[in-house]
């Protein structure tokens, strides 16, 4: 269905719901004495009129078309459900769903909560606050165990069978799949409207993206938080590996069954990911939700409310930005929040406003309530510690490309340089390349393993918003090499400490509560505050490329040593304010020891400065752009001699 007609249908449904809810009284039952319970709406949002304590708690097993563990039987997915008691008495409710592989291993949320069950196997504790908050407001909450995890059958698919298994749950909610109780008797979701919203962080949000990419009917909206949109981009960047053995590792992490059960499947993950090359293989294509094997962004029917940290170095920003770009081309209804933190949930960033905004969004998309959810600005962006701006879209309106060019004297400006400069993709002290701390320090001092170029102080604040891109005209003395480009902000400032513990947040002892509680499942969670650091240097742009993958991620083409090639690749997307008086640095290097597992090739890279540049998206007019960055001679400014840039901790919660 075209997106525009889908929106008209939603608006019509919203008007009908609004008319119906005008007759609803306190307690969810119509004043006129009708027997059927009703949803209560006030000021455009649903009210907590249903008892959380008395809610129905149950579990079912949804049958899929998969046999991921090869036991000759179709995999069944465990679905733990909590819904208003009234939904068993004529009330039909929409669904908020968090599908996850983490419910019995690493846990969910900042406090790593796990599911717990009673003696009959029914859930008594649902991780996170979604159940506590939304069930009293007339929703069912479904905590779905991804295929191969917790109580679900099968083996972890790490981006494939887990997505298809979760899709089966939405099919069941809409009468297109079978489900069974623990005793084997069939069960239907007669209490459901069929309308579903998926939400979740990290792998959970990734499942939301993946299921949406199938175009499944009944999935009305998704809220992907720090989510993957292509598993290749999670493990690699342009042929350069972030990690080795990542897919089998993740499969082992979430599978608490005996290791032998899924050993053969893990071996297939190991073979499919092809660590020997870092290439984009059919295995990765099947796990690409933007343009892949069983789904693509062009098939997305659901609206999207995304959240991502622009300094997330676990699920990096290209997952969001490429997904967002595809959604925009499709005309999908969408909204985004971007923070300056790392792999952090918005519940631990802007808690009160996040819950209120999410509530309004789900009410509009799932209950079809006519509120102002879609009249608010499309994008909220954090530009500094707890400093947020609202804007019509992302990247920021008015953004244009500013081309920065390296000079032979080590300067960085708008005019083409001349001559050549060379460096070596050399092993560092540990044999793994050089750390970013080493690469960015002493930028005016020549180092054999990197080239550094620095601008004069900026005459005004400048905001970067979008995706930088590097262009090099270069020759190698070997068939390939890893290339790293770093954009650096040189200048003293207080910034969010996204590289430190908590990736930008500090967890406090105090709590806030959102929703209703029981003795076994409370709605209260530890509060957080922003963790900042005062520093003289910050890496604001990162990009990596294996030169032999310059033209194709699937078919490498080694270069002819001694021959110049034009090489272009995108860095990670960013949104950042460069303060007045700061300097912009451009670092060109080989293997990044902090975020690449590749071994340095030892190749010498010679750069033709006249044919090399970096394109930076900035929010400036034409005149301002031309005067923002001017060259700075090496002899005037030395730069920091040390930098503390630790590797960002990898988080799954």
C-alpha positions in Angstrom: 0.0 0.0 0.0 1.4 3.4 -0.8 2.6 5.3 2.2 0.3 8.2 1.7 -2.9 6.2 1.6 -1.7 4.2 4.6 -1.5 7.5 6.6 -5.0 8.5 5.4 -6.3 5.2 6.7 -4.6 5.7 10.1 -6.1 9.2 10.4 -9.5 7.9 9.7 -9.1 5.2 12.3 -7.8 7.8 14.8 -11.0 9.9 14.3 -13.2 6.9 14.9 -11.3 6.0 18.1 -11.5 9.6 19.3 -15.3 9.7 18.8 -15.7 6.4 20.6 -13.5 7.4 23.5 -15.4 10.6 24.1 -18.1 8.4 25.7 -15.7 6.6 28.0 -15.9 7.0 31.7 -13.5 6.5 34.6 -12.4 3.0 35.0 -12.6 2.1 31.4 -16.4 1.3 31.3 -18.8 3.4 29.3 -21.1 5.6 31.5 -24.1 4.5 29.6 -23.8 1.1 31.2 -22.5 -0.9 28.3 -20.8 -4.1 29.3 -17.7 -3.8 27.2 -14.7 -2.1 28.9 -13.2 0.8 27.0 -9.9 2.7 26.6 -9.9 6.1 28.4 -8.3 9.0 26.6 -7.5 12.4 28.1 -5.5 15.2 26.5 -4.6 13.0 23.6 -3.1 10.1 25.5 -4.5 6.9 27.1 -5.0 6.9 30.9 -3.9 4.2 33.4 -7.3 2.7 34.2 -6.5 -1.0 34.0 -5.1 -2.9 36.9 -1.5 -4.1 36.5 -1.8 -6.3 39.5 -4.8 -8.2 38.1 -3.5 -8.4 34.5 -3.4 -11.7 32.7 0.0 -13.3 32.6 0.5 -16.2 30.3 2.8 -17.7 27.7 2.3 -19.4 24.3 4.5 -21.0 21.7 4.1 -19.6 18.2 4.9 -22.1 15.4 7.3 -20.9 12.7 8.2 -22.3 9.3 11.8 -22.7 10.5 13.8 -25.7 11.6 17.0 -23.9 12.6 18.3 -26.7 14.9 17.6 -29.4 12.2 15.7 -31.7 14.5 12.9 -32.4 12.0 10.4 -30.2 13.8 9.3 -26.7 13.3 10.8 -24.2 15.7 8.3 -22.7 18.2 8.9 -19.2 19.7 8.1 -18.6 23.3 6.0 -15.5 23.9 5.4 -14.2 27.4 2.3 -12.1 27.6 0.8 -9.6 30.0 -2.5 -7.9 29.1 -5.4 -6.2 30.9 -7.8 -8.6 32.6 -10.5 -6.9 30.6 -9.0 -8.1 27.4 -10.4 -11.5 28.2 -13.9 -9.9 28.5 -14.4 -8.3 25.1 -11.7 -5.6 25.1 -9.3 -5.8 22.2 -5.9 -4.2 22.7 -2.9 -3.4 20.6 0.6 -4.9 21.4 3.9 -3.4 22.4 6.5 -6.1 21.8 10.2 -6.4 22.8 11.7 -9.4 21.0 15.1 -10.3 22.4 17.8 -13.0 22.6 19.0 -11.6 25.9 16.2 -12.4 28.4 18.1 -15.3 30.2 21.7 -14.3 29.6 23.0 -10.7 29.7 19.6 -9.3 30.6 17.9 -6.1 29.5 18.4 -2.4 30.4 20.9 -0.5 32.5 20.3 -2.9 35.4 20.5 -6.1 33.3 17.1 -7.4 34.3 16.1 -11.0 33.4 12.7 -12.8 33.1 11.5 -14.8 36.0 8.6 -17.4 36.1 6.3 -19.1 38.5 6.0 -22.8 39.1 3.6 -23.1 36.2 6.0 -21.5 33.8 4.0 -18.2 33.5 6.0 -14.9 33.7 6.0 -13.0 36.9 8.7 -10.5 36.0 9.1 -8.7 32.7 12.4 -6.8 32.3 12.2 -3.0 31.7 9.2 -0.7 32.3 7.1 -1.3 29.1 4.7 -3.7 30.8 4.3 -1.6 34.0 3.6 1.5 32.0 1.6 0.4 29.0 -0.6 -2.4 30.3 -2.6 -0.1 32.6 -3.1 2.1 29.6 -4.8 -0.5 27.5 -2.0 -2.4 25.8 -0.7 -5.9 25.9 3.0 -6.3 26.3 4.8 -9.3 24.7 8.3 -10.3 25.7 9.4 -12.6 22.9 12.3 -15.0 23.2 14.2 -14.9 19.9 14.7 -18.2 18.1 17.5 -20.2 19.9 17.3 -18.3 23.2 15.7 -18.8 26.6 12.5 -20.9 26.1 12.3 -20.8 22.3 13.3 -23.7 20.1 16.1 -23.6 17.5 19.5 -22.2 17.2 20.5 -18.5 17.2 20.3 -17.1 13.7 22.2 -13.9 14.4 20.1 -11.7 12.1 18.1 -14.3 10.0 16.1 -17.0 11.8 15.6 -14.7 14.8 14.0 -12.1 12.6 11.8 -14.6 10.7 10.7 -16.3 14.0 9.7 -12.9 15.5 7.7 -12.1 12.3 5.7 -15.3 13.0 4.5 -13.8 16.2 3.0 -10.8 14.4 1.5 -13.2 11.9 -0.1 -15.1 14.9 -1.5 -11.8 16.3 -3.2 -11.3 12.9 -4.5 -14.8 12.5 -1.9 -16.0 10.0 0.1 -18.4 12.2 -0.6 -21.0 14.8 0.3 -21.0 18.5 -0.1 -23.5 21.3 -0.3 -23.5 25.1 2.1 -25.6 27.2 -0.4 -28.5 27.1 -0.3 -28.5 23.3 -3.8 -27.1 22.8 -4.1 -24.4 20.1 -4.6 -20.8 21.1 -5.7 -17.6 19.2 -4.9 -14.0 20.0 -8.6 -13.1 20.1 -7.9 -10.3 22.6 -5.6 -8.5 20.1 -6.4 -5.8 17.5 -3.5 -7.2 15.6 -1.8 -3.8 15.6 1.8 -4.2 16.9 4.6 -1.8 17.8 8.1 -3.3 18.3 10.6 -1.6 20.5 14.1 -2.5 21.8 17.7 -1.6 22.2 20.7 -3.1 20.3 19.8 -6.7 19.1 16.2 -6.1 20.2 15.9 -3.0 18.1 17.7 -4.9 15.3 14.9 -7.4 15.3 12.5 -4.6 14.9 14.3 -3.2 11.9 14.6 -6.7 10.4 10.9 -7.6 10.9 9.8 -4.2 9.5 12.0 -4.8 6.4 9.8 -7.9 5.5 6.8 -5.6 5.1 4.7 -7.8 7.5 1.1 -6.6 7.8 0.1 -5.7 11.4 3.4 -4.2 12.4 2.3 -0.6 12.6 5.4 1.1 14.1 8.9 0.3 15.4 11.1 2.0 17.9 14.7 0.8 17.2 17.2 2.0 19.8 20.9 1.8 18.8 19.9 -0.8 16.3 21.7 -2.7 13.5 20.4 -2.2 9.9 23.0 -4.5 8.2 25.0 -7.1 10.1 27.9 -6.7 7.7 28.3 -3.1 8.9 28.2 -4.3 12.5 31.3 -6.5 12.0 33.1 -4.6 9.2 33.5 -1.3 7.4 34.4 -1.3 3.7 36.3 -4.5 4.0 38.0 -3.7 7.3 37.0 -6.0 10.2 36.0 -4.6 13.6 36.0 -8.0 15.2 37.0 -11.6 14.4 34.6 -14.6 15.0 31.8 -12.1 15.9 28.8 -14.1 14.6 29.7 -17.4 16.3 30.5 -15.5 19.5 27.1 -13.8 19.6 25.4 -17.2 18.9 27.3 -18.7 21.8 26.5 -15.7 24.1 22.7 -16.0 23.8 22.4 -19.8 23.7 22.2 -21.4 27.1 21.5 -24.9 25.8 24.3 -27.5 25.8 27.0 -26.4 23.4 26.7 -29.5 21.2 23.1 -28.7 20.2 23.9 -25.8 17.9 27.6 -26.5 17.1 27.0 -27.2 13.4 25.0 -23.9 13.1 27.8 -21.9 14.8 30.2 -23.5 12.3 28.1 -22.2 9.5 28.2 -18.7 11.0 31.9 -19.0 11.2 32.2 -20.0 7.5 29.6 -17.5 6.3 31.1 -14.4 7.9 34.4 -15.1 6.0 36.9 -13.6 8.4 39.7 -14.5 6.0 38.7 -11.7 3.7 36.2 -9.3 5.3 34.2 -9.3 2.1 30.4 -8.9 1.7 29.2 -12.5 1.1 25.7 -14.1 0.6 25.7 -14.7 4.3 25.9 -11.0 5.0 23.4 -10.2 2.2 20.8 -12.3 4.0 21.3 -10.2 7.1 21.0 -6.8 5.3 17.7 -5.1 6.1 18.3 -2.2 3.9 18.7 -4.2 0.7 19.0 -7.8 1.5 17.8 -11.4 1.1 14.4 -11.5 2.8 13.8 -7.8 3.5 14.6 -4.3 2.4 13.9 -0.8 3.4 11.6 -0.4 0.4 9.2 -2.9 1.9 8.8 -1.1 5.2 5.2 -0.4 6.1 5.7 0.5 9.7 6.4 4.1 11.0 9.8 4.5 12.6 10.8 6.3 15.8 14.5 5.8 16.0 17.1 6.6 18.7 20.9 6.5 18.3 24.0 7.8 20.0 26.2 9.6 17.5 29.2 8.3 19.5 28.1 4.7 19.6 31.1 2.7 18.6 29.4 -0.6 19.2 26.4 -0.2 16.8 27.9 2.6 14.8 26.0 5.5 13.3 26.0 4.3 9.8 23.3 1.8 10.8 21.0 4.6 11.7 22.0 7.1 8.9 21.7 4.6 6.0 18.4 3.2 7.3 17.1 6.8 7.8 18.1 7.8 4.3 16.3 4.7 2.9 13.2 5.5 4.9 13.2 9.1 3.7 13.3 8.0 0.1 10.4 5.6 0.7 8.4 8.4 2.4 8.0 6.4 5.6 6.6 8.3 8.6 9.6 8.7 10.9 11.0 10.5 13.9 14.5 10.4 15.5 16.4 11.4 18.6 20.2 11.6 18.4 22.3 11.9 21.6 26.0 12.6 22.1 26.4 9.4 24.1 27.5 5.9 23.2 25.4 2.7 23.4 22.9 4.2 25.8 19.1 4.0 26.1 17.0 7.2 25.9 15.3 6.0 29.2 18.7 6.7 30.7 19.2 10.0 28.9 16.0 12.1 28.9 13.8 9.7 31.0 10.7 11.8 31.7 10.4 13.3 28.2 11.3 10.0 26.6 8.5 8.1 28.3 5.9 10.9 27.6 7.0 11.1 23.9 6.9 7.3 23.5 3.5 7.1 25.1 2.1 9.7 22.7 3.7 7.9 19.7 2.3 4.5 20.6 -1.1 6.0 21.3 -1.1 7.6 17.9 0.2 4.6 15.9 -1.4 1.7 17.8 -4.6 3.0 19.4 -5.1 5.5 16.5 -5.6 8.4 18.8 -5.6 11.8 17.1 -2.9 13.6 19.1 0.0 15.8 18.0 2.7 13.1 17.8 3.3 13.8 14.2 3.1 17.6 14.5 6.2 17.8 16.7 9.6 18.4 15.0 10.9 15.3 13.3 14.3 15.3 14.9 15.7 16.1 18.4 19.5 16.3 18.5 21.8 16.7 21.5 24.5 19.1 20.5 26.4 19.3 23.8 26.0 17.9 27.3 22.2 17.9 28.0 21.8 20.6 25.3 19.1 19.5 22.8 17.7 21.2 19.7 14.5 20.3 17.8 14.5 20.5 14.0 12.4 19.7 11.0 14.7 16.8 9.8 18.1 15.2 10.0 20.7 16.1 8.8 19.9 19.6 10.0 18.2 21.8 7.4 20.6 24.1 5.7 23.5 21.7 5.8 26.0 21.9 3.0 29.2 20.2 2.1 32.5 21.9 3.1 35.6 20.5 1.4 38.8 20.5 3.4 42.1 20.0 1.7 45.5 19.1 3.1 48.6 21.2 2.4 52.2 20.2 2.1 53.1 22.3 5.2 50.6 20.4 7.4 47.8 22.9 7.0 44.1 22.2 6.4 42.0 24.7 4.4 39.8 25.2 1.4 42.4 25.4 -1.3 44.0 22.4 -3.0 47.4 21.5 -1.8 50.4 20.4 -3.9 53.1 17.8 -3.8 52.9 14.4 -2.1 53.2 13.0 1.4 53.8 9.4 2.6 53.2 7.2 5.6 53.3 3.5 6.4 50.6 1.1 7.6 53.0 0.0 10.2 52.5 -2.2 13.3 52.4 -0.3 16.6 53.8 -1.4 20.0 51.5 -4.4 20.2 51.7 -5.3 16.5 48.1 -4.2 15.8 48.5 -0.7 14.4 48.4 2.5 16.4 45.9 3.7 18.9 43.8 6.8 18.2 45.5 8.5 21.2 48.8 8.1 19.5 47.4 9.1 16.1 45.9 12.4 17.2 48.7 13.7 19.5 51.4 16.1 18.4 49.7 16.8 15.1 52.4 19.3 14.0 55.1 16.7 14.5 55.9 14.3 11.6 55.3 10.6 12.4 56.1 7.8 10.0 52.8 6.0 10.6 50.4 8.9 9.9 49.8 12.2 8.2 48.3 15.1 10.2 46.8 18.4 8.9 45.4 21.2 11.1 43.3 24.3 10.4 43.6 27.7 11.9 41.2 28.5 14.8 37.6 28.7 13.6 36.1 32.2 13.6 32.7 31.0 14.9 30.9 28.0 16.1 30.2 25.4 13.4 27.9 22.5 13.5 28.6 19.2 11.7 25.5 17.3 10.7 25.5 14.3 8.4 28.1 12.0 6.9 31.7 13.0 6.1 33.5 11.4 3.2 37.2 11.1 2.4 38.7 11.2 -1.1 42.4 10.2 -1.6 44.5 10.1 -4.7 47.1 7.6 -3.5 49.5 4.9 -4.6 50.7 1.9 -2.6 53.8 -0.2 -2.8 51.8 -3.3 -2.0 48.5 -4.8 -3.4 46.4 -3.4 -0.6 46.4 -1.6 2.8 43.9 -0.5 5.4 43.2 3.2 5.4 41.9 5.2 8.4 40.6 8.8 8.3 40.0 10.7 11.5 38.4 14.1 11.9 39.6 15.7 15.1 38.4 18.7 17.2 41.5 20.3 18.8 40.3 22.6 21.6 39.7 22.6 25.4 36.0 21.8 26.2 33.7 19.9 28.5 32.3 17.0 26.5 30.2 14.0 27.2 32.5 11.2 28.2 31.3 8.7 25.6 34.5 6.6 25.7 34.5 6.0 29.4 32.5 3.7 31.7 28.8 4.0 31.0 29.4 5.6 27.6 28.3 9.0 28.8 26.1 8.2 31.8 26.6 7.6 35.5 24.1 5.4 37.4 22.9 6.8 40.7 21.4 5.2 43.8 18.1 7.1 43.5 15.2 5.7 41.5 12.2 7.0 39.5 9.1 5.0 38.8 7.1 4.8 35.5 4.1 2.6 35.7 2.5 0.3 38.3 4.3 -2.3 40.4 3.8 -5.7 42.0 6.1 -7.3 44.7 7.8 -9.3 41.9 7.9 -6.7 39.1 8.4 -3.1 40.1 8.4 -0.1 37.8 11.2 1.8 39.5 14.7 2.1 38.0 17.9 3.8 39.0 18.3 7.3 37.8 21.3 8.5 35.8 23.2 11.7 35.1 25.5 12.8 32.4 29.1 11.9 32.7 31.4 14.6 31.2 35.1 15.0 30.7 37.3 18.1 30.1 39.7 17.5 27.3 41.8 19.2 24.7 41.0 16.8 21.8 38.1 14.8 20.5 37.7 12.5 17.5 34.5 13.5 15.8 34.8 11.5 12.6 36.0 8.0 11.9 36.2 6.1 8.6 38.0 2.9 7.5 38.6 1.2 4.1 40.5 -1.8 2.8 41.8 -0.4 -0.5 41.1 -3.6 -2.4 37.4 -3.1 -1.6 37.4 0.4 -2.9 35.0 -0.5 -5.8 33.2 -3.5 -4.4 32.6 -5.1 -1.0 32.0 -8.5 -2.6 34.8 -8.6 -5.2 38.1 -7.3 -4.0 40.5 -5.8 -6.6 44.1 -5.5 -5.4 45.9 -2.4 -6.7 49.0 -2.3 -8.9 51.9 -1.2 -6.8 53.2 2.2 -7.8 50.0 3.3 -9.7 47.8 6.1 -8.4 44.2 5.4 -7.7 41.3 7.7 -6.7 39.7 6.2 -3.6 36.6 7.5 -1.9 34.7 6.3 1.2 32.2 7.5 3.8 33.1 8.0 7.4 30.6 7.4 10.2 27.8 9.9 10.5 28.0 12.6 13.1 26.3 15.6 14.7 28.6 17.9 16.6 29.3 21.5 17.4 32.8 22.7 16.8 33.4 25.7 19.1 34.8 29.0 18.1 38.6 29.1 18.4 39.0 25.3 18.0 41.0 23.8 15.2 39.9 21.0 12.8 42.4 18.2 12.3 42.6 15.6 9.6 44.5 12.4 10.3 45.4 9.9 7.6 46.7 6.5 8.9 46.8 2.8 8.3 45.3 0.3 10.7 43.3 1.7 13.7 44.4 -0.5 16.6 41.4 0.7 18.7 38.6 -0.4 16.4 40.2 -2.7 13.7 41.3 -6.3 14.2 43.2 -6.3 11.0 47.0 -6.7 11.1 48.9 -3.8 9.4 50.1 -4.6 5.9 53.4 -2.7 6.1 52.5 -0.9 2.9 53.7 2.6 2.2 50.9 4.9 1.1 51.8 8.0 -0.9 49.2 10.7 -1.1 48.8 13.2 -3.9 47.7 16.2 -1.9 46.2 18.0 -4.8 43.8 15.1 -5.4 42.9 14.5 -1.8 40.2 16.0 0.5 37.6 15.4 3.0 34.0 16.5 2.6 32.3 17.6 5.9 28.6 18.5 6.2 28.2 21.8 8.0 25.2 24.0 8.9 26.4 27.2 7.2 25.7 29.5 4.4 27.9 29.8 1.3 29.8 32.8 2.5 30.3 31.4 6.0 31.5 28.1 4.7 34.2 29.6 2.6 35.7 31.5 5.6 35.2 28.9 8.3 38.4 26.8 7.7 41.6 28.5 6.9 45.1 27.0 6.7 47.4 27.0 9.8 51.2 26.8 9.5 52.9 24.0 11.5 55.2 26.5 13.2 52.5 28.5 15.0 50.7 25.8 17.0 51.9 22.6 18.5 48.8 20.7 19.7 48.4 18.4 22.6 51.3 16.1 23.4 49.1 13.5 25.1 45.5 12.3 24.8 43.4 9.9 26.8 41.1 8.2 24.3 40.2 4.8 25.7 38.5 2.1 23.6 34.8 2.4 24.2 33.5 -0.5 26.3 31.3 -2.9 24.3 27.8 -3.1 25.8 24.8 -5.4 25.1 22.2 -4.2 27.6 
